[in-house]
Amino acid sequence: MAASLRLRGAASGLRYWSRRQQPAVTSLATVCSRSMASKTPVGFIGVGNMGNPMAKNLMKHGYPLIIYDVFPDACKEFLDAGEQVVSSPADVAEKADRIITMLPTSINAIEAYSGANGILKKVKKGSLLIDSSTIDPMVSKELAKEVEKMGAVFMDAPVSGGVGAARSGNLTFMVGGVEEEFAAAQELLGCMGSNVVHCGAIGTGQAAKICNNLLLAISMIGTAEAMNLGIRLGLDPKLLAKILNMSSGRCWSSDTYNPVPGVMDGVPSANNYQGGFGTTLMAKWHTWAIKDAWKVISRKRLLKRFTIGLVPLLSASPLSAQLILGW
């Protein structure tokens, strides 16, 4: 199954704590007795742009950490701070029964869990494994099956808010998994985020993230185009942003993460777009959104919607046609 997971990975109403039906699987019941208050070590795998500040917020709340990153230099400041740094995800699993992973791609997540030195090689029964990577929902579901076979619990918990929210501890976590384990996950995730939402079964956290990112991309493109048009028509960019943000065009992309340099401080556009959200990742998530849409919307309806929006754009601009068809 691990081999098939690697192959797939390579090819590849929200509400707070709601009452749900008792899961059919009862083998996970033993993990529900975990102490909610214990400050036992927490494993953290992946301390990059997002994982680094997330792990630091756990430290601020008194949790000792067991750290691993594929790039040893990323672990140095944690080692200097007295945290344990180990040489593989398997070593993390050997030392901690609560592990958070924050990785860039589905392939990275599969390797961290199912690889030769992955978490599943040494995971303890009853462990809680929380994956905050943004990956393909199908990969999350397959990983959950493998984790369950080892007597542990897997939850997908992707985040929204970016590096700034990760630093300030104001991330939004969208959590998919066994409802009875949500409180245990919330104990940890609440140290890193201001909103922790249980979305449903495994994969629904990733589904919510895909929908969020789809809307974010649309609003960011719209904000960038509107700001660019206004500037070319002679408007001061700060004034235009102020007008948009007191009008019906207001959105997160305009009032919190404006893409135009000089409009606001503390955002990627004010720092030569360093630490921003890459268009390559956005394109990846849009690919997932389209793929998932094909699964749940009839092809005839989806093609009609696509054509209605695409034809006018292609007709208006040969360049747009080339860019869209190329993507």
N, C-alpha and C positions, 0 to 999 in steps of 0.2 A: 504493500500500500504506500510505503514511503516513496518508492520509485515512481509509482503512478502520480503521487502528489507532486514530485519534482517535475514530471512531464507536464502536468496541468499548469503548474506555476510558470514554466517556461513558455508555454503556449498562451499562456494566459495574460391616527392619532397618538404621537408620543405622550407619555404620562409618567409622573413620578410614582414609583413603587405601587403599581396597580395589582389588584387581585387577578390571578390567572388560574387556569386549570392545573391540577397536580400533574407534573410530568409523568409520562409512562415509565421512564427509566428510574428505577429505585436504587440502583447501585451507587448513586451519588449522595445518598442521604447521610452517610457518615461524615462528609465534609462539612455539613451544616452546623456541627457543634463547635466549630473553630471559635476561639476567643476573639471578640470584637475589639478588645481594648489592649491586647498585648503589643508591645513594641519589639517584637522579634525581628531579626534581620529580613529585609526585603531585597530580593534580587532585581537588578535593573540591567537590561540588555539593550544597548544602543544609546549612547550618550552624545549624539550629534547636536545639530542646531536646536531641535525640540527636546530631545531626551536629556540633554545636559541641565537646562533650567528646571525641568520636571523632577529630575533626581534630586537637585539641590533643594527643592521645596519639600520633598520627603525628609531630607536631612534636617531642615528647619523645624519640622514637626517631631523630631526626635527618633526617627527610624534609622537604625544602622543599615548600611547598604552593602550588598555583594554586587560588584560592578563587572561587566564585561562589555568590551567593544572590539570590533574587528581591527580598529586602529588604536594601538596601545597608547599613542600620545593623547588621545581623547580622554583617557582614564587618569592621566597624571595628576590633575588637580584634586581628584577624589582620593587618590593614594596619599597625596600630601596632606589632605584633610583627615587622614586616619581611617578612611573606609577600606574595606577589603576589595582588592582587584584580583580577578582570577583569569585563567587562560582559555576558557571555553564556556559556552552555554551549559554544557553538561556539568561543569564544576559549580556553576551558579545553582543548578537544580539540586546538586548534592548538599549545598549549604543552606538553601532557603526554601520554604514551602509556600511562599507568596512571591510571584515573579511578574514583573511588568516588562514587556518588550515594546520598543519603539524603533521601527525599522523602515527603510525607504520603499521597499518593493515586496511583492508577493514572493519572489524567489528568495530574497533575504530572510523573510519570515519562515519559509519552508526549511531553509538551511538551518536556521537557529533552532527550530523545533525538531526536525526529522533528520538532520544531517548526521555525519559520522560522529561528531562531537556535540550533538544537539541536546536540547533539554530532555527529550524523551529517553535518552540513554540512562539518565540517573534520576529522573523525576520520582518524588516520593508520592505514595498513595495519599490522597486527601489534599494535595497541593492545589492552590488557586493560581491559574496562569491567565494573565490579562494582557491581551495584545492591543496596544494603542496605535499600531501601524495602520495606515490606510491601504488596504489591499482588496483584492477581488473577494466578494462575499462567498463565492464557491470555495476558495482556498480556506477561508475561515471555517466553513462547515466541515471540510475534510480534516483540517487540523484538529477541530473539536472531537471528531470521531477517534482520531489517533490518541488524543489526550485521554478521552474517556476509557479507552481500552487499558490504559495504565492506572485507572482508578483515580484520576485527577479531574479537575474542572477547568474548562477553557471558556473565556468570555472575550468577545471582540468589543473594543472600546475606543474607536477612533476619536480624534479630537478636532475641535474648531477653535480658532482664535489667533493662530499664528505664534511666532516667537515672542512677541510682546506679551500676549496673554499667558504663555508658558512661563515667562519670567515673573510676572506679577501674581501667578497662581489663579488666574481667572479663565482658564480654559473651560470649554463645554465638552463633556464626555457623552457620547452616544453609545449606550451599552446594550449588547445582545448576549443573551445566555440565560441560564437557569435562574428563575426569579428568587428562589430561596438563597442563592449566593449573592444577590445584588447588594445586600447590606454589607457583606464582607468586602466586596469590591469598592463600595461607596466609601468605606472607611479610609482606604488608600487614595482613591481618586479625588476625594474631597480635599485632600491636602494639596492638590495640584490644580483644582478647578473650582469655579463658583457654581457650575451647573453640572449635575451628574444625572442623566436621564436613562431609565430603563426602557428600551424600545421594543423588546420582545425576545423571540428565540435567537439562537446563534445566527449571525449574518445580518440581523436587522440593524445593528449598529452601523455596519458598513453601508447598508442600503440608505440609511438616513444621511450618512456622510456624502454619498454619491449625489443624492438629491440636493443637499446643501451646496456642494461644490458646483453642480450644474447651474444653480441659481446665482452663485457667486460669480462664475465666469461671465454669465449674461450681464449681470449688473456692472462688473468691472469693465467689460468691453464697452458697454453703453456709457459709463462714466468717462472713460478715456476718450471716446469719440466725441461726446458732448463738450468736454473740456477743450479738446483740440479744436473743435469747430468754433467755440466761443473765443478762444485766443486768436485764431486766424481772422475772426471778425472784429478784433480790436478790443475785446474785453480783458480786463485785468483778471488773471486766474484766481487770485484770492477773493476778489469781489464775486466772480462767477460762482465759486464754490460756496460762498456765503448765501448767495441767492438760491442755489440749488438746495441747500440744506435747510432753508426756511420755506421751501416749496414742495410740490408733489413729486419732484424728481429725487428727493432725498433718499439715500440708501447707505448701507455700511461702507460701500466703496467710495462714496463721496464724502461722508462726514467722519469716518474713522481711519480709512486707509487710502486716502486720495492719491491717485497715481501720478499727479503732476508735481515735479520738484518745486519746492519753495512755498507750497500751499500750507503744509503743516509739518511740525517737527515729530521726530520719533517714529517715522514710518520709512519703509524701504526707499521711496522716492526722494526722501531727504538725505539718503546715504548712498547715492549712486546705485540704488536698487540692490544693495547688498542685504542679505538676509530675507529677501523677498520670496514670493511663491513662484517657482519656475513654470514657464509655459509648457515645458515638456511634461511635467507632472500633471498639469491641468489637462493637457491633451490625452494623457493616459486615462484619467478619470472620466473624461468625456467618452472615450472609447468604451469603457465599462458601462456607462449610462446608456449608450446606444445599444450595446449588446444585451443589456438587461431589458431595455425597452422592447427589443425584438421578441423576447421571451414572453412578456406579459401583455403586449398590445398586438392586435392582429396586424399582419404584414400589410394588408391593404390599407388600413387606417393609418399606420405609421408612415407608409410611403406617401400617402395623400398629404399628411401633415408636413412631411419633409419637402415635398414638391411645392406646396403652397408657399412656403417660406423661401425656398431656394431659387425658384424660377425668376422672380423679380430681381433678386440680387445678381444672378448670373447675367440677366439681360442688361442691368444697369452698368456693370463693370466687368470687362474681360479679365482684369487683374484679379478681382474677387473670385471669378470663376476658376482661374488658374490656382489660386491659393486654396479654395475650398475643395476642389476636386483632387488637388495634390494631397491634402490632409485626409 
